[in-house]
Every structure is written in structure tokens, then in C-alpha cells.
């Protein structure tokens, strides 16, 4: 590209190559200095920029290995330090809404967050966002087989329709033979007769966390922590519509492109659709 730079516009070259401007200038600098890690550093910088600073050295190592690079994670960590690169996400915290507990439902999940096949175990919850005093609520369903967000719904009010609409979207994706276990906390939405009736009609087994035990739904809480660290906290939102669009784009990215080390370096959808599952 350095040679082409003399004949073509840099912006056009970067667009074709899929590189950021910072990656190009860094590569030009290290090539001129004779750095033996120049090419690897450039690829690290490119992956880091592509994922907007969300990847630390472990995920960047996994991404490099998927592209055929045989590399030790300690080398990647050292090179990232030399480049001044570090994951921008904030530490994750568990949080949970404690429902009134009017309906007695056993905790069948028992913190067994692994599943042998898709749509065997689901978890769900509701989380809140605040943009300049305006609230937005998100209700997703996660498949514990691969961490994929099966369905979700957003609303400016925490009405039952938020959960009801999400539930219908998720159930529509099941085959006639699939009957997952669906785990939630003791939030009031999950106590509603309409919610329990829909689950019964579809043969879905209900499970609830023990009162005040947020770790009973740790998988869902972990997703909320990741979502807020990698999407909400990394941007400055001025309107709810802007946040809704960002959530839509992030959840698609999370499902289709964000690799997980627990999934052999694949994204949730890549893991579910790999040939062995065909």
C-alpha cells in the first residue's frame, strides 16, 4: 500500500483494504524502522480497531489463530502493551431485580449454565438504561448452548408487553419438538398469569432464581455487563432512538461476529451453525 499511496488517494486505499488510518500510519512507521513484528502489530491494530477497542489480548489472540497465525497469547499481550492498546470495557458487576415472590417456582436450573444442544436451556431478565433522564428497558432471551440472544424487545416503559412480545418472538423460533427450560428471576413480569399461561401452552418448563440470589441467573447478568461495557459505556448517547439503534447493531454483532473463547474462538451463531451441527 505504501507504493500505491504515491499514485492513489489514501482514503480510497484504506476503504478498499479495510484498514483504519491509524493502522496505516503505524505500519508505515514500523516498516521504516525495521521492526520484525511490524506485520503482526499492524494486524493486531487492525483487529483492535475493527472491534472498536472491545477486544483484549485473549480475543485478539483467538482472532489471529483463526486466521492461521500460530501465536502465543503472551506475545500478543506484550505487543499490545507496546502499542498502548487495552480493552476499553469497564469491569462487570452482577445486578438483579428482586421480585416479590408471590408465585412459588423452583430453581430447576441450579446454576447449570451449560447445555448440550440448542434451545435446551434459556435464561431471561430485564435491564434498564438511562439517557439524560429518559429510560429504556431491554428484555432478551439467551440460549445457554452458545450464549446467543434468541430474541429481544425494547420499550420506554417496563410494561408487561415488553416481556410478552419478547417471549412470543423467542417461541416462534422453536420447532414443534423443542421444549426449553426458561429461567428468570422473581421479577413481577414473570409472575403474571399471562406469562405463565403462554409458557404452559408451549410446553416450556419454568424456573426461577431464589429470592435475592442474583448469581442464580449469572449468565444473563454477565451478558448485561458485557453489553453495557462494550456498547452503552463506550458511547455518548443523547437520545433513546440513538441507543435503540446501537443496541440493535450490537446484539447482531454479539451474535454473529464477537468471538468467545469458550466457543472455540467462534461467535455464537458460527458455533451453532458449524458443520458438525448440520
Secondary structure per residue as TSV (DSSP state, phi and psi in degrees):
chain	resnum	aa	ss	phi	psi
A	1	X	-	360.0	-29.4
A	2	X	T	-61.2	-37.4
A	3	X	T	-70.2	-41.3
A	4	X	G	-65.7	-26.9
A	5	X	G	-58.0	-27.4
A	6	X	G	-75.0	-16.1
A	7	X	T	-118.2	-17.7
A	8	X	S	-129.4	160.5
A	9	X	-	-67.2	134.0
A	10	X	H	-62.5	-41.7
A	11	X	H	-59.2	-40.7
A	12	X	H	-67.5	-40.2
A	13	X	H	-64.7	-41.5
A	14	X	H	-64.8	-37.6
A	15	X	H	-65.2	-43.8
A	16	X	H	-66.1	-41.2
A	17	X	H	-80.4	-14.8
A	18	X	T	71.1	31.2
A	19	X	-	-109.5	153.0
A	20	X	-	-84.5	161.5
A	21	X	H	-63.1	-38.0
A	22	X	H	-65.3	-37.5
A	23	X	H	-63.6	-43.1
A	24	X	H	-61.1	-48.9
A	25	X	H	-67.7	-33.9
A	26	X	H	-65.8	-44.2
A	27	X	H	-60.7	-41.9
A	28	X	H	-63.0	-38.0
A	29	X	H	-67.7	-47.5
A	30	X	H	-73.0	-30.1
A	31	X	H	-63.9	-40.6
A	32	X	H	-66.4	-28.1
A	33	X	H	-88.9	-5.4
A	34	X	T	73.8	33.1
A	35	X	-	-74.3	122.0
A	36	X	T	-69.9	-16.1
A	37	X	T	-99.5	14.1
A	38	X	H	-55.5	-48.8
A	39	X	H	-65.4	-42.9
A	40	X	H	-65.1	-41.6
A	41	X	H	-61.9	-39.9
A	42	X	H	-63.8	-39.7
A	43	X	H	-68.7	-38.7
A	44	X	H	-61.0	-46.2
A	45	X	H	-61.5	-40.1
A	46	X	H	-65.0	-44.2
A	47	X	H	-64.2	-43.3
A	48	X	H	-60.0	-46.1
A	49	X	H	-66.8	-40.4
A	50	X	H	-60.5	-37.5
A	51	X	T	-96.6	14.5
A	52	X	T	56.6	38.2
A	53	X	T	78.9	8.4
A	54	X	-	-80.4	-19.9
A	55	X	-	-92.6	133.4
A	56	X	-	-93.2	-170.2
A	57	X	H	-67.0	-29.0
A	58	X	H	-66.2	-47.5
A	59	X	H	-71.0	-35.0
A	60	X	H	-65.2	-39.0
A	61	X	H	-60.1	-44.5
A	62	X	H	-62.6	-40.2
A	63	X	H	-65.1	-40.6
A	64	X	H	-64.6	-41.9
A	65	X	H	-65.3	-36.6
A	66	X	H	-64.7	-27.9
A	67	X	T	-87.0	5.0
A	68	X	T	102.0	1.8
A	69	X	-	-82.7	127.4
A	70	X	-	-92.3	106.1
A	71	X	-	-145.3	142.4
A	72	X	-	-86.5	140.8
A	73	X	H	-63.1	-28.0
A	74	X	H	-68.2	-33.5
A	75	X	H	-66.4	-44.0
A	76	X	H	-62.0	-43.4
A	77	X	H	-60.0	-44.0
A	78	X	H	-65.8	-41.2
A	79	X	H	-68.1	-37.0
A	80	X	H	-64.5	-38.8
A	81	X	H	-62.8	-40.3
A	82	X	H	-67.3	-27.4
A	83	X	H	-87.0	-7.9
A	84	X	T	73.9	29.5
A	85	X	-	-104.1	134.2
A	86	X	-	-151.3	153.1
A	87	X	-	-58.8	135.5
A	88	X	-	-89.5	-2.5
A	89	X	-	-72.0	151.3
A	90	X	-	-86.9	159.7
A	91	X	-	-58.9	145.6
A	92	X	-	-93.9	142.7
A	93	X	-	-126.8	142.4
A	94	X	-	-80.1	135.5
A	95	X	-	-141.9	148.8
A	96	X	-	-151.4	142.1
A	97	X	-	-85.2	128.0
A	98	X	-	-94.5	110.7
A	99	X	-	-77.5	169.8
A	100	X	-	-72.5	-20.2
A	101	X	-	73.2	35.6
A	102	X	-	-73.4	-27.2
A	103	X	S	-106.5	131.0
A	104	X	-	-89.2	107.0
A	105	X	-	-127.7	126.4
A	106	X	-	-71.0	155.3
A	107	X	-	-86.2	88.0
A	108	X	-	-77.3	-25.4
A	109	X	S	-68.1	-40.0
A	110	X	T	53.9	38.3
A	111	X	T	60.1	22.8
A	112	X	-	-89.7	86.3
A	113	X	-	-88.5	15.7
A	114	X	-	-107.5	146.7
A	115	X	-	-133.0	148.1
A	116	X	S	-86.1	-20.4
A	117	X	S	-151.3	161.7
A	118	X	T	-61.6	146.9
A	119	X	T	59.3	33.6
A	120	X	S	-94.9	-42.6
A	121	X	E	-134.7	127.7
A	122	X	E	-118.6	151.9
A	123	X	E	-131.1	152.5
A	124	X	E	-149.0	161.3
A	125	X	E	-170.8	176.9
A	126	X	E	-125.7	136.7
A	127	X	E	-127.6	159.1
A	128	X	E	-118.3	142.0
A	129	X	E	-120.6	148.9
A	130	X	E	-125.8	119.9
A	131	X	E	-121.7	101.4
A	132	X	T	57.4	34.6
A	133	X	T	93.3	-14.6
A	134	X	E	-90.0	140.6
A	135	X	E	-104.5	148.0
A	136	X	E	-136.4	135.1
A	137	X	E	-114.1	138.7
A	138	X	E	-120.8	129.8
A	139	X	E	-124.1	103.6
A	140	X	E	-109.9	164.9
A	141	X	E	-121.7	129.0
A	142	X	E	-111.8	138.5
A	143	X	E	-90.4	120.6
A	144	X	T	-71.6	-11.5
A	145	X	T	-62.6	-43.5
A	146	X	T	-137.2	7.5
A	147	X	T	74.3	11.4
A	148	X	E	-73.4	140.2
A	149	X	E	-82.5	107.2
A	150	X	E	-71.3	-41.3
A	151	X	E	-159.5	159.2
A	152	X	E	-157.0	163.7
A	153	X	E	-147.0	143.2
A	154	X	E	-118.0	154.8
A	155	X	E	-159.1	151.5
A	156	X	S	-83.5	-7.6
A	157	X	S	-131.6	142.1
A	158	X	-	-82.7	49.8
A	159	X	-	-75.6	164.5
A	160	X	H	-62.6	-29.3
A	161	X	H	-59.2	-26.3
A	162	X	H	-58.4	-50.2
A	163	X	H	-76.5	-39.2
A	164	X	H	-62.0	-42.5
A	165	X	H	-67.3	-43.4
A	166	X	H	-58.0	-43.9
A	167	X	H	-63.5	-42.5
A	168	X	H	-62.9	-41.0
A	169	X	H	-60.3	-43.6
A	170	X	H	-68.1	-45.2
A	171	X	H	-65.1	-29.9
A	172	X	T	-66.6	-15.8
A	173	X	T	-91.6	-2.9
A	174	X	S	-85.6	147.8
A	175	X	-	-79.2	169.5
A	176	X	T	-64.6	-21.5
A	177	X	T	-95.1	-8.9
A	178	X	-	-88.7	129.2
A	179	X	-	-136.2	80.0
A	180	X	-	-71.8	160.3
A	181	X	E	-86.3	132.9
A	182	X	E	-118.3	116.0
A	183	X	E	-105.8	140.0
A	184	X	E	-145.5	177.4
A	185	X	-	-85.6	-164.9
A	186	X	S	-98.3	29.7
A	187	X	-	-58.6	153.5
A	188	X	G	-62.0	-30.0
A	189	X	G	-60.8	-37.3
A	190	X	G	-82.9	-5.4
A	191	X	G	-89.9	-14.3
A	192	X	S	-64.9	139.1
A	193	X	H	-58.0	-36.3
A	194	X	H	-63.1	-38.9
A	195	X	H	-66.1	-47.8
A	196	X	H	-66.6	-33.3
A	197	X	H	-66.8	-42.0
A	198	X	H	-63.7	-41.2
A	199	X	H	-62.5	-43.0
A	200	X	H	-64.1	-39.5
A	201	X	H	-63.2	-30.1
A	202	X	T	-100.6	7.0
A	203	X	T	68.6	25.4
A	204	X	-	-88.0	130.4
A	205	X	E	-82.6	131.9
A	206	X	E	-96.5	139.0
A	207	X	E	-137.6	143.1
A	208	X	E	-132.1	145.4
A	209	X	-	-64.1	153.4
A	210	X	-	-67.8	150.3
A	211	X	T	-60.8	126.0
A	212	X	T	80.5	8.6
A	213	X	-	-110.4	86.7
A	214	X	G	-65.4	-25.7
A	215	X	G	-68.8	-17.0
A	216	X	G	-65.7	-20.0
A	217	X	G	-123.4	40.4
A	218	X	H	-61.6	-33.0
A	219	X	H	-62.5	-42.6
A	220	X	H	-70.8	-40.1
A	221	X	H	-62.6	-37.0
A	222	X	H	-64.7	-40.4
A	223	X	H	-61.8	-43.7
A	224	X	H	-60.4	-40.4
A	225	X	H	-62.4	-42.9
A	226	X	H	-64.7	-46.2
A	227	X	H	-58.3	-46.5
A	228	X	I	-71.6	-36.4
A	229	X	I	-68.5	-41.7
A	230	X	I	-93.9	-13.4
A	231	X	I	-123.9	-61.6
A	232	X	I	-67.0	-47.5
A	233	X	T	-78.2	-16.4
A	234	X	T	-87.0	-6.4
A	235	X	S	-128.5	161.2
A	236	X	-	-106.5	107.0
A	237	X	-	-97.5	136.8
A	238	X	-	-114.1	-8.4
A	239	X	S	-150.0	150.5
A	240	X	H	-63.2	-39.3
A	241	X	H	-59.4	-38.5
A	242	X	H	-64.7	-41.5
A	243	X	H	-66.6	-42.2
A	244	X	H	-58.9	-41.9
A	245	X	H	-65.7	-39.6
A	246	X	H	-65.9	-38.8
A	247	X	H	-64.8	-41.5
A	248	X	H	-60.2	-47.4
A	249	X	H	-67.3	-38.5
A	250	X	H	-68.4	-43.1
A	251	X	H	-63.5	-36.9
A	252	X	H	-63.9	-44.3
A	253	X	H	-60.8	-44.7
A	254	X	H	-60.5	-43.9
A	255	X	H	-72.3	-41.6
A	256	X	H	-101.7	-26.3
A	257	X	T	-126.3	-27.2
A	258	X	-	-78.0	111.2
A	259	X	-	-75.9	153.2
A	260	X	B	-126.9	131.2
A	261	X	G	-63.7	-30.7
A	262	X	G	-70.9	-15.4
A	263	X	G	-106.3	31.4
A	264	X	T	61.5	33.9
A	265	X	T	75.8	20.7
A	266	X	B	-110.8	160.6
A	267	X	-	-79.2	164.4
A	268	X	H	-53.7	-45.8
A	269	X	H	-69.1	-39.8
A	270	X	H	-61.0	-38.5
A	271	X	H	-67.8	-41.5
A	272	X	H	-69.1	-33.8
A	273	X	T	-100.3	8.6
A	274	X	S	-63.5	154.0
A	275	X	G	-50.6	-35.1
A	276	X	G	-64.8	-18.2
A	277	X	G	-95.1	-2.2
A	278	X	-	-71.4	360.0
